[in-house]
Amino acid sequence: MKNRICEILGVAYPIILGPMRLITLGEMAAAVSESGGFGQIAASGLSPDRLRSELMKARDLTNRPIGVNIPLYRPNASEALEIAIEVGIKVITTSAGNPGKFIDRIREAGIKVLHKVSTVDMAVKAEAAGVDGVIATGFEAGGHIGREQVTTLCLVPQLVDVLRIPVVAAGGIGDARGLLAAFALGAEGVEMGTRFLGSSECPVPDFFKELVITAKSDSTLLLGKGAMPIRVLKNKASMMISRTDKAQEDDRLTASGDKSYVQSGGDADSSLMPCGQVAGLITELKNIGEIIPEMMKEVESLSSQLSTIFLGIKGEK
């Protein structure tokens, strides 16, 4: 495929690994890049040494482009950017903050940047700040999302209509149908996180993967609505927190810290597991090396079917 997102990322397919705190690390990022997509490591929650180590691990596993996601509101955002520059990263994604504060350093280093947005106003400001593209994160996405509750289906075409820079669709995309739908809306790429949770390379506990591939359309809920909304799988822990008022809910999420991301000692009942609504489409654990090629093959098949349908409609007229 050839479009502006492929050119910016330097990849064969405009499919980006959605960053997940303490989950999308070196091995997982490298596997996505090796499959023709764009793997990225989430800087959130990583010490400088750990971030550098994960980037070098990915570099050892692939010579294809990889990236880093940097939440800009965090106090170590500048340090994470400098590590990305040091390692030779050519494209980063940013989120949760004003990219304008970092754009001069980003440009000085010759780096391309895609900024995550959840409203039209945010996207217009990001374009004015000088970013190369935006990632439109819809309400149905997993993990941290915007407060405005705008879905991907509604957000993407509105951004396409007002921006000159390319748009990537994120949230609710997990198969070839979602990818084609995103293209129909005007997006030039997609970002997927939840689909890759159901992969062999994903470094989360087996019970987390099992819950993802057995999830239904209503198996997630939104927490932290008063501060930083986060979509997670339903279980005893998340249901208990959801029954409290907004202030208590935010306090409990803050107190849970990194343990909420099931890196150690958690179980299916007590862990908070970020996950998008698209989990209802994921029914099988696969290798990342299968997921992307199979998706692109299905895109070809669906495109052919759609062409036949449209030709048939035209013929009837």
C-alpha positions as CSV (number, residue, x, y, z in Angstrom):
1,M,0.0,0.0,0.0
2,K,1.1,3.6,-0.7
3,N,-0.3,6.7,1.1
4,R,1.0,9.5,3.3
5,I,0.9,7.4,6.5
6,C,3.0,4.6,4.9
7,E,5.5,7.2,3.7
8,I,5.7,8.9,7.1
9,L,6.2,5.6,8.9
10,G,8.3,3.9,6.2
11,V,6.1,0.7,6.3
12,A,4.3,-1.6,3.8
13,Y,1.0,-1.5,5.7
14,P,-0.5,1.5,7.5
15,I,-1.2,-0.5,10.7
16,I,0.2,0.9,14.0
17,L,0.5,-1.1,17.2
18,G,-1.5,0.8,19.7
19,P,0.7,1.7,22.7
20,M,-0.3,0.0,26.0
21,R,1.5,0.9,29.3
22,L,3.9,-1.9,30.3
23,I,2.5,-4.1,27.6
24,T,3.8,-3.0,24.2
25,L,7.5,-3.6,24.7
26,G,10.4,-4.4,22.5
27,E,9.6,-8.0,21.4
28,M,6.0,-7.1,20.6
29,A,6.9,-3.9,18.7
30,A,9.5,-5.8,16.7
31,A,7.0,-8.5,15.7
32,V,4.5,-5.9,14.4
33,S,7.2,-4.2,12.4
34,E,8.5,-7.5,11.0
35,S,5.0,-8.2,9.7
36,G,4.9,-4.9,7.7
37,G,3.2,-2.7,10.2
38,F,4.6,-0.1,12.6
39,G,5.5,-1.4,16.1
40,Q,5.9,1.0,18.9
41,I,6.9,0.9,22.5
42,A,4.9,2.7,25.2
43,A,7.3,4.9,27.2
44,S,4.7,5.3,30.0
45,G,5.7,3.5,33.1
46,L,9.3,2.8,31.9
47,S,12.4,4.1,33.6
48,P,15.0,5.7,31.2
49,D,17.1,2.6,31.4
50,R,14.2,0.3,30.7
51,L,13.0,2.3,27.8
52,R,16.4,2.3,26.3
53,S,16.7,-1.4,26.9
54,E,13.4,-2.2,25.2
55,L,14.2,0.0,22.2
56,M,17.5,-1.8,21.8
57,K,15.8,-5.2,22.1
58,A,13.5,-4.2,19.3
59,R,16.4,-3.0,17.2
60,D,18.1,-6.4,17.7
61,L,15.0,-8.2,16.5
62,T,14.2,-6.1,13.4
63,N,15.8,-3.6,11.1
64,R,12.4,-2.2,10.1
65,P,11.0,1.1,11.5
66,I,9.8,1.1,15.1
67,G,8.5,4.0,17.2
68,V,7.9,5.3,20.7
69,N,4.7,6.7,22.2
70,I,5.3,9.5,24.7
71,P,2.5,10.9,26.9
72,L,3.4,14.6,27.0
73,Y,1.9,15.4,30.4
74,R,4.3,13.1,32.2
75,P,7.3,14.8,33.8
76,N,9.8,12.4,32.0
77,A,8.4,13.2,28.5
78,S,11.4,15.3,27.5
79,E,13.8,12.6,28.7
80,A,11.9,9.9,26.8
81,L,12.2,12.0,23.7
82,E,15.9,12.4,24.1
83,I,16.3,8.6,24.5
84,A,14.3,8.1,21.2
85,I,16.6,10.5,19.5
86,E,19.7,8.8,21.0
87,V,18.5,5.4,19.7
88,G,17.8,6.7,16.3
89,I,14.0,6.6,16.2
90,K,12.6,8.3,13.2
91,V,8.8,8.5,14.1
92,I,7.2,9.0,17.4
93,T,3.6,9.3,18.5
94,T,2.5,11.6,21.3
95,S,-0.6,11.9,23.5
96,A,-2.1,13.6,26.5
97,G,-0.6,17.1,26.2
98,N,0.5,19.9,23.9
99,P,2.8,18.8,21.1
100,G,3.7,22.4,20.4
101,K,6.0,22.4,23.5
102,F,8.2,19.7,22.0
103,I,7.9,20.4,18.2
104,D,11.1,22.4,17.9
105,R,13.2,19.6,19.4
106,I,11.4,17.0,17.4
107,R,12.0,18.9,14.1
108,E,15.6,19.6,15.1
109,A,16.2,15.9,15.4
110,G,14.5,15.2,12.1
111,I,11.7,13.1,13.6
112,K,8.2,12.7,12.3
113,V,5.3,12.9,14.9
114,L,1.7,11.7,15.0
115,H,-0.4,13.1,17.8
116,K,-3.4,11.4,19.4
117,V,-6.6,13.4,19.5
118,S,-10.2,12.8,20.5
119,T,-11.9,15.9,19.2
120,V,-11.8,18.2,16.1
121,D,-10.5,21.1,18.2
122,M,-7.6,19.1,19.5
123,A,-6.7,18.0,16.0
124,V,-6.8,21.5,14.6
125,K,-4.5,22.7,17.4
126,A,-2.1,19.8,16.8
127,E,-2.0,20.6,13.1
128,A,-1.3,24.2,13.8
129,A,1.5,23.1,16.2
130,G,3.2,21.3,13.3
131,V,2.6,17.6,13.7
132,D,2.8,15.3,10.7
133,G,-0.5,13.5,11.3
134,V,-3.1,12.7,13.9
135,I,-4.4,9.5,15.4
136,A,-8.2,9.8,16.0
137,T,-9.0,7.9,19.1
138,G,-12.7,7.0,19.4
139,F,-14.7,6.3,22.5
140,E,-14.8,2.6,21.9
141,A,-11.0,2.2,22.2
142,G,-9.3,0.4,25.1
143,G,-7.1,2.0,27.7
144,H,-7.1,5.8,28.2
145,I,-9.5,7.6,25.9
146,G,-10.9,11.1,25.6
147,R,-13.6,12.5,27.9
148,E,-15.9,13.6,25.0
149,Q,-17.3,10.2,24.1
150,V,-17.1,10.7,20.4
151,T,-16.9,7.4,18.4
152,T,-14.3,6.6,15.7
153,L,-17.1,6.4,13.1
154,C,-18.1,10.0,13.8
155,L,-14.7,11.5,14.6
156,V,-12.6,10.4,11.6
157,P,-14.6,11.9,8.8
158,Q,-14.9,15.2,10.7
159,L,-11.1,15.4,11.0
160,V,-10.6,14.4,7.4
161,D,-12.9,17.3,6.3
162,V,-11.0,20.0,8.2
163,L,-7.3,18.8,8.2
164,R,-4.6,18.9,5.6
165,I,-2.5,16.3,7.4
166,P,-3.3,12.6,7.3
167,V,-5.6,10.9,9.8
168,V,-5.1,7.5,11.5
169,A,-8.3,5.8,12.9
170,A,-8.0,4.2,16.4
171,G,-10.7,2.4,18.4
172,G,-13.1,-0.4,17.3
173,I,-10.8,-1.8,14.6
174,G,-9.7,-5.4,14.8
175,D,-10.1,-7.0,11.4
176,A,-10.1,-6.3,7.7
177,R,-13.7,-4.9,7.8
178,G,-12.6,-2.3,10.3
179,L,-9.6,-1.4,8.2
180,L,-11.6,-0.9,5.1
181,A,-14.3,1.1,7.0
182,A,-11.5,3.4,8.2
183,F,-10.3,3.9,4.7
184,A,-13.9,4.6,3.6
185,L,-14.1,7.3,6.3
186,G,-11.0,9.0,4.8
187,A,-8.4,7.7,7.2
188,E,-5.0,6.7,5.8
189,G,-4.1,4.2,8.5
190,V,-5.3,2.4,11.6
191,E,-4.0,1.9,15.1
192,M,-4.9,-1.4,16.9
193,G,-4.2,-2.3,20.4
194,T,-6.8,-4.7,21.6
195,R,-6.4,-7.0,18.6
196,F,-2.7,-7.5,19.5
197,L,-3.6,-8.3,23.1
198,G,-4.9,-11.6,21.7
199,S,-1.5,-12.5,20.3
200,S,1.2,-15.0,21.4
201,E,3.8,-12.3,21.7
202,C,1.8,-10.1,24.0
203,P,3.5,-10.1,27.5
204,V,0.3,-10.3,29.6
205,P,-0.9,-13.2,31.7
206,D,-2.7,-16.0,30.0
207,F,-5.9,-15.2,32.0
208,F,-5.9,-11.7,30.4
209,K,-5.6,-13.2,26.9
210,E,-8.3,-15.7,27.6
211,L,-10.7,-12.9,28.7
212,V,-10.0,-11.0,25.6
213,I,-10.7,-13.8,23.2
214,T,-13.9,-14.8,25.1
215,A,-15.1,-11.3,25.4
216,K,-18.5,-10.2,24.1
217,S,-19.7,-6.8,22.8
218,D,-20.5,-5.6,26.3
219,S,-17.5,-7.1,28.2
220,T,-15.8,-3.7,28.9
221,L,-16.7,-0.7,30.9
222,L,-15.3,2.8,31.4
223,L,-13.6,3.9,34.7
224,G,-12.1,7.2,35.7
225,K,-14.7,9.3,34.1
226,G,-13.9,12.3,36.4
227,A,-10.2,12.5,35.4
228,M,-8.6,10.2,32.8
229,P,-11.2,7.8,31.4
230,I,-9.9,4.3,30.9
231,R,-11.8,1.4,29.2
232,V,-11.1,-2.0,30.9
233,L,-12.5,-5.5,30.9
234,K,-15.4,-6.2,33.3
235,N,-14.4,-8.2,36.4
236,K,-14.9,-8.1,40.1
237,A,-12.3,-5.3,40.6
238,S,-13.6,-3.0,37.8
239,M,-17.3,-3.5,38.7
240,M,-16.6,-2.7,42.3
241,I,-14.8,0.6,41.4
242,S,-17.5,1.5,38.9
243,R,-20.1,1.5,41.7
244,T,-18.4,4.3,43.6
245,D,-18.9,8.0,42.9
246,K,-16.5,9.8,40.5
247,A,-14.2,11.1,43.1
248,Q,-13.8,7.7,44.8
249,E,-13.4,6.0,41.4
250,D,-10.5,8.3,40.4
251,D,-8.9,7.8,43.8
252,R,-9.0,4.1,43.6
253,L,-7.6,4.1,40.1
254,T,-4.7,6.3,41.2
255,A,-4.0,4.1,44.2
256,S,-4.0,1.0,42.0
257,G,-0.9,2.3,40.2
258,D,1.0,-0.1,37.9
259,K,-0.5,-3.1,39.6
260,S,-3.7,-2.4,37.7
261,Y,-1.8,-3.4,34.5
262,V,-1.4,-7.0,35.7
263,Q,2.4,-7.2,35.5
264,S,2.8,-9.3,38.6
265,G,0.7,-11.0,41.2
266,G,-2.7,-10.3,39.7
267,D,-5.5,-12.6,38.7
268,A,-8.7,-12.5,36.6
269,D,-10.8,-11.1,39.4
270,S,-8.5,-8.5,41.0
271,S,-6.6,-7.0,38.0
272,L,-7.6,-4.0,35.9
273,M,-7.1,-4.9,32.2
274,P,-7.3,-2.3,29.5
275,C,-9.3,-3.5,26.5
276,G,-11.4,-2.0,23.8
277,Q,-15.0,-2.9,22.7
278,V,-13.6,-4.6,19.6
279,A,-12.6,-7.5,21.8
280,G,-16.0,-9.0,21.0
281,L,-14.6,-9.7,17.5
282,I,-11.4,-11.5,18.7
283,T,-12.1,-15.2,19.1
284,E,-8.7,-16.8,18.6
285,L,-5.1,-16.4,19.9
286,K,-2.7,-15.9,17.0
287,N,0.9,-14.9,16.3
288,I,1.4,-11.3,15.2
289,G,3.1,-12.8,12.1
290,E,-0.3,-14.2,11.2
291,I,-2.6,-11.3,12.2
292,I,-1.3,-8.6,9.8
293,P,-0.8,-10.8,6.7
294,E,-4.2,-12.4,7.1
295,M,-5.8,-9.1,7.6
296,M,-4.3,-7.7,4.4
297,K,-5.3,-10.8,2.4
298,E,-8.9,-10.4,3.7
299,V,-8.8,-6.7,2.7
300,E,-8.1,-7.8,-0.9
301,S,-11.0,-10.3,-0.8
302,L,-13.4,-7.8,0.7
303,S,-12.4,-5.1,-1.7
304,S,-13.2,-7.4,-4.6
305,Q,-16.6,-8.2,-3.1
306,L,-17.4,-4.6,-2.6
307,S,-16.5,-3.8,-6.2
308,T,-18.9,-6.5,-7.4
309,I,-21.7,-5.1,-5.2
310,F,-21.2,-1.6,-6.5
311,L,-21.0,-2.7,-10.1
312,G,-24.2,-4.6,-9.5
313,I,-26.0,-1.6,-8.1
314,K,-24.7,0.5,-11.0
315,G,-25.9,-2.1,-13.4
316,E,-29.4,-2.1,-11.9
317,K,-29.7,1.6,-12.4
